Amino acid sequence: MKKAVSSILLALLFGFSATANTPIDGEKKEVKVSQSKVTWKGYKVTGSHDGTIDLKSGFLMMNGKNLTGGEFVIDMTSISNTDMTAGNGKEKLEGHLKSDDFFGVEKHPTAKLVIKSSENFNKNSYTVKGDLTIKGITKPITLVISMFENKATATMKVDRSKFDVRYGSGSFFDDLGDKTIYDEFDLVVDMAL
């Protein structure tokens, strides 16, 4: 009897230890927004501009070590330029990006990315398919997310013309010459988990 009770206790103890160290299916990893950063880079015929946008909220869904979903909300009212200085066009560019010519942040203060599926293509990186919403328009997008311990980085190219961001776009206007602003811009999201 003592042997049977000891065996049951050992089985429970080892079973509990194994369960405690096994990742939980459907684990939600909240993004620490104050320690995370979103950077953007837009291109035009005569050069480029870059800057930052604040991440409002975000999480990744994990199944063990596999990325299965997630959602991110970006505060579009926080668009800032980092390659220009105050008094040298910085404020004008930021105001223009927030205007209806570009992202119309008064009517559309947030943008959102919802991860629909992911496929692991090496030990730490995933090809991710999701839905991106900008200016109230939702379109599918493909991006790459790389994860290392408590950090993740998402990189994507966004075609602004799909979200009715037309200003200076050769897709909508002819004869822009060196005033053309390319449709695709880069977004990089560095996340602390």
RALINTA-V612495 format. One record per residue. N is the residue number from 1. RES is the residue in one letter. PHI is phi as a letter, one per 30 degrees, with the letter a starting at -180 (NA if undefined). Layout:
# RALINTA-V612495
N&RES&PHI / N&RES&PHI
This chain:
# RALINTA-V612495
1&M&NA / 2&K&d / 3&K&d / 4&A&d / 5&V&d / 6&S&d / 7&S&d / 8&I&d / 9&L&d / 10&L&d / 11&A&d / 12&L&d / 13&L&d / 14&F&d / 15&G&d / 16&F&d / 17&S&d / 18&A&d / 19&T&d / 20&A&d / 21&N&c / 22&T&d / 23&P&e / 24&I&d / 25&D&d / 26&G&i / 27&E&d / 28&K&c / 29&K&c / 30&E&d / 31&V&d / 32&K&d / 33&V&d / 34&S&d / 35&Q&c / 36&S&c / 37&K&b / 38&V&c / 39&T&c / 40&W&b / 41&K&b / 42&G&c / 43&Y&b / 44&K&b / 45&V&e / 46&T&c / 47&G&l / 48&S&a / 49&H&b / 50&D&b / 51&G&a / 52&T&b / 53&I&b / 54&D&d / 55&L&d / 56&K&d / 57&S&a / 58&G&a / 59&F&a / 60&L&c / 61&M&c / 62&M&b / 63&N&b / 64&G&i / 65&K&c / 66&N&c / 67&L&d / 68&T&b / 69&G&a / 70&G&l / 71&E&a / 72&F&b / 73&V&b / 74&I&c / 75&D&d / 76&M&d / 77&T&d / 78&S&c / 79&I&e / 80&S&b / 81&N&c / 82&T&c / 83&D&c / 84&M&b / 85&T&c / 86&A&e / 87&G&i / 88&N&c / 89&G&j / 90&K&e / 91&E&d / 92&K&d / 93&L&d / 94&E&d / 95&G&d / 96&H&d / 97&L&d / 98&K&d / 99&S&d / 100&D&d / 101&D&e / 102&F&c / 103&F&c / 104&G&h / 105&V&d / 106&E&d / 107&K&d / 108&H&b / 109&P&d / 110&T&b / 111&A&b / 112&K&b / 113&L&b / 114&V&c / 115&I&d / 116&K&c / 117&S&a / 118&S&b / 119&E&b / 120&N&d / 121&F&c / 122&N&a / 123&K&e / 124&N&b / 125&S&b / 126&Y&b / 127&T&d / 128&V&c / 129&K&c / 130&G&a / 131&D&c / 132&L&c / 133&T&c / 134&I&b / 135&K&h / 136&G&i / 137&I&c / 138&T&c / 139&K&b / 140&P&d / 141&I&b / 142&T&c / 143&L&b / 144&V&c / 145&I&b / 146&S&c / 147&M&b / 148&F&b / 149&E&h / 150&N&c / 151&K&b / 152&A&b / 153&T&b / 154&A&c / 155&T&b / 156&M&a / 157&K&c / 158&V&c / 159&D&c / 160&R&d / 161&S&d / 162&K&d / 163&F&c / 164&D&i / 165&V&c / 166&R&c / 167&Y&e / 168&G&i / 169&S&d / 170&G&d / 171&S&d / 172&F&c / 173&F&b / 174&D&c / 175&D&h / 176&L&d / 177&G&h / 178&D&d / 179&K&c / 180&T&d / 181&I&c / 182&Y&d / 183&D&d / 184&E&d / 185&F&b / 186&D&c / 187&L&b / 188&V&b / 189&V&c / 190&D&c / 191&M&c / 192&A&c / 193&L&c
